[in-house]
C-alpha cells in the first residue's frame, strides 16, 4: 500500500474515531453544540444534530491540517497516531 493511501486511511480513521467520542448538547436556543473534549478548541454549533456533526467533521479536518502545518503534535487516538504523516 502506498504511503499517501496509508496516510489517507489513517486520517479517515482518526476523524471517525474523534467523531465517535464527540459530546453533543441541545442548547436553550434550540441549536446543537458539539465538541471532542480532548481536542482543545474544536467545537461546532448548528441548527440540527446532522448539521452539527458535519460542521464538527469539517472543523476537525481543518484543525488537523492547520496543526500539522504549524508543526503541532496531533493528539493520538486509541488506534491512530500521525507519526507517519509528520515525517
C-alpha positions as a Markdown table, in Angstrom:
| # | Residue | x | y | z |
|---|---|---|---|---|
| 1 | Unk | 0.0 | 0.0 | 0.0 |
| 2 | Unk | 1.4 | 3.4 | -0.9 |
| 3 | Unk | 2.3 | 6.0 | 1.7 |
| 4 | Unk | -0.3 | 8.5 | 0.5 |
| 5 | Unk | -3.1 | 5.9 | 0.6 |
| 6 | Unk | -2.0 | 4.8 | 4.1 |
| 7 | Unk | -1.9 | 8.4 | 5.3 |
| 8 | Unk | -5.4 | 8.9 | 3.9 |
| 9 | Unk | -6.7 | 5.8 | 5.6 |
| 10 | Unk | -5.1 | 6.8 | 8.9 |
| 11 | Unk | -6.6 | 10.3 | 8.7 |
| 12 | Unk | -10.1 | 9.0 | 7.9 |
| 13 | Unk | -9.9 | 6.6 | 10.8 |
| 14 | Unk | -8.6 | 9.3 | 13.1 |
| 15 | Unk | -11.5 | 11.6 | 12.2 |
| 16 | Unk | -14.1 | 8.8 | 12.6 |
| 17 | Unk | -12.7 | 7.9 | 16.0 |
| 18 | Unk | -12.8 | 11.5 | 17.1 |
| 19 | Unk | -16.4 | 12.0 | 15.9 |
| 20 | Unk | -17.4 | 8.8 | 17.8 |
| 21 | Unk | -16.0 | 10.5 | 21.0 |
| 22 | Unk | -17.8 | 13.8 | 20.4 |
| 23 | Unk | -20.2 | 15.1 | 23.0 |
| 24 | Unk | -23.4 | 16.8 | 21.8 |
| 25 | Unk | -25.7 | 19.2 | 23.7 |
| 26 | Unk | -29.0 | 20.7 | 22.8 |
| 27 | Unk | -28.7 | 24.4 | 23.7 |
| 28 | Unk | -31.5 | 26.6 | 25.1 |
| 29 | Unk | -31.8 | 28.4 | 21.7 |
| 30 | Unk | -32.6 | 25.0 | 20.0 |
| 31 | Unk | -29.3 | 24.6 | 18.3 |
| 32 | Unk | -26.8 | 21.8 | 18.8 |
| 33 | Unk | -23.3 | 22.2 | 20.2 |
| 34 | Unk | -20.6 | 19.5 | 19.8 |
| 35 | Unk | -17.0 | 19.1 | 20.9 |
| 36 | Unk | -14.4 | 16.5 | 21.2 |
| 37 | Unk | -13.2 | 17.0 | 24.8 |
| 38 | Unk | -9.6 | 16.1 | 24.3 |
| 39 | Unk | -9.1 | 18.2 | 21.2 |
| 40 | Unk | -8.8 | 21.7 | 22.6 |
| 41 | Unk | -10.6 | 24.5 | 20.8 |
| 42 | Unk | -12.5 | 22.1 | 18.5 |
| 43 | Unk | -16.3 | 22.6 | 18.5 |
| 44 | Unk | -19.3 | 23.2 | 16.3 |
| 45 | Unk | -22.7 | 24.7 | 16.6 |
| 46 | Unk | -25.6 | 24.2 | 14.1 |
| 47 | Unk | -29.4 | 24.2 | 13.9 |
| 48 | Unk | -29.6 | 20.3 | 13.6 |
| 49 | Unk | -27.7 | 17.4 | 15.0 |
| 50 | Unk | -26.8 | 16.3 | 11.5 |
| 51 | Unk | -25.5 | 19.7 | 10.5 |
| 52 | Unk | -23.6 | 20.0 | 13.8 |
| 53 | Unk | -21.9 | 16.6 | 13.2 |
| 54 | Unk | -20.9 | 17.7 | 9.6 |
| 55 | Unk | -19.6 | 21.0 | 10.9 |
| 56 | Unk | -17.6 | 19.2 | 13.6 |
| 57 | Unk | -16.1 | 16.9 | 11.0 |
| 58 | Unk | -15.1 | 19.8 | 8.7 |
| 59 | Unk | -13.7 | 21.7 | 11.7 |
| 60 | Unk | -11.7 | 18.7 | 12.7 |
| 61 | Unk | -10.3 | 18.3 | 9.2 |
| 62 | Unk | -9.2 | 21.9 | 9.2 |
| 63 | Unk | -7.9 | 21.6 | 12.8 |
| 64 | Unk | -5.7 | 18.7 | 11.8 |
| 65 | Unk | -4.3 | 20.4 | 8.7 |
| 66 | Unk | -3.5 | 23.6 | 10.5 |
| 67 | Unk | -1.9 | 21.8 | 13.4 |
| 68 | Unk | 0.3 | 19.8 | 11.0 |
| 69 | Unk | 1.2 | 22.9 | 9.1 |
| 70 | Unk | 2.2 | 24.7 | 12.3 |
| 71 | Unk | 4.2 | 21.6 | 13.4 |
| 72 | Unk | 2.0 | 20.9 | 16.4 |
| 73 | Unk | 1.6 | 17.4 | 17.8 |
| 74 | Unk | -1.8 | 15.9 | 16.9 |
| 75 | Unk | -3.1 | 14.0 | 19.9 |
| 76 | Unk | -3.1 | 10.3 | 19.4 |
| 77 | Unk | -6.4 | 8.4 | 19.4 |
| 78 | Unk | -6.7 | 4.8 | 20.7 |
| 79 | Unk | -5.8 | 3.3 | 17.3 |
| 80 | Unk | -4.1 | 6.1 | 15.3 |
| 81 | Unk | -1.1 | 8.5 | 15.5 |
| 82 | Unk | 0.3 | 10.8 | 12.9 |
| 83 | Unk | 4.0 | 9.9 | 13.2 |
| 84 | Unk | 4.0 | 8.7 | 9.6 |
| 85 | Unk | 2.3 | 11.8 | 8.3 |
| 86 | Unk | 4.6 | 14.2 | 10.2 |
| 87 | Unk | 7.9 | 13.0 | 8.6 |
